[in-house]
């Protein structure tokens, strides 16, 4: 199974290979990973449906990378909003 703690350290191709392995060998584990990573199920289904000739592992890897990037940007934005001077804190 994919190590979610280190997923950001995988190359896109390694991630795609791991996803393709899960598609073939442990689909239930893949579903769990996608759920834990908060991948939009509706968007995933639509993407796979619209691109039937493409490598599913690569498409899912792209979605994971995009979602992880969104999460990091949100964390940065939230952190910046919470950078309040000590004297202004309650």
C-alpha positions in Angstrom: 0.0 0.0 0.0 1.1 3.6 -0.5 2.8 5.2 2.4 0.7 8.3 2.8 3.3 10.0 5.1 5.8 10.0 2.2 3.6 10.3 -0.8 4.9 13.8 -1.5 8.4 12.3 -2.0 7.4 10.0 -4.8 8.0 11.0 -8.4 4.8 11.2 -10.5 5.8 8.0 -12.3 6.5 6.1 -9.1 3.1 7.3 -7.8 1.4 6.2 -11.0 3.1 2.8 -10.9 1.9 2.3 -7.2 -1.6 3.3 -8.2 -1.6 0.9 -11.1 -0.4 -1.8 -8.8 -3.3 -1.1 -6.4 -5.8 -1.0 -9.3 -4.7 -4.5 -10.3 -3.9 -6.1 -6.9 -5.8 -4.3 -4.1 -8.5 -2.0 -5.4 -10.1 -1.6 -1.9 -6.8 -0.2 -0.6 -6.7 2.3 -3.5 -10.2 3.5 -2.6 -9.1 3.9 1.0 -6.0 5.9 -0.1 -8.1 8.2 -2.3 -10.6 8.8 0.5 -7.8 9.6 3.0 -6.3 12.0 0.5 -9.7 13.7 0.0 -9.8 13.1 -3.8 -13.1 14.2 -5.3 -14.9 11.0 -6.2 -17.2 12.7 -8.8 -14.3 14.4 -10.5 -12.2 11.2 -10.5 -15.1 9.2 -12.1 -15.6 11.9 -14.7 -11.9 12.2 -15.5 -11.5 8.4 -15.9 -14.7 8.2 -18.0 -13.6 11.1 -20.3 -10.1 9.7 -20.8 -10.6 5.9 -21.2 -7.6 5.5 -23.4 -5.2 7.2 -20.9 -3.2 5.5 -18.1 -5.5 5.6 -15.1 -2.5 5.5 -12.7 -1.1 8.7 -14.3 -4.4 10.5 -14.2 -5.0 9.6 -10.6 -1.4 10.5 -9.7 -2.1 14.0 -11.3 -5.2 14.4 -9.2 -3.3 13.4 -6.0 -0.5 15.8 -6.8 -3.0 18.6 -7.5 -4.9 17.9 -4.2 -1.7 17.7 -2.1 -0.6 21.1 -3.6 -4.0 22.6 -2.8 -3.7 21.4 0.8 -0.2 22.9 1.1 -1.4 26.2 -0.3 -4.3 26.3 2.1 -2.0 25.6 5.0 0.3 28.5 3.9 -2.7 30.8 3.5 -4.2 29.8 6.8 -0.8 30.3 8.6 -0.4 33.7 7.1 -3.8 34.7 8.3 -2.9 33.6 11.8 0.3 35.5 11.9 -1.0 38.0 14.5 1.3 40.1 16.5 1.6 38.9 20.1 0.2 42.2 21.4 -2.9 41.8 19.2 -3.7 38.3 20.4 -6.3 37.8 23.1 
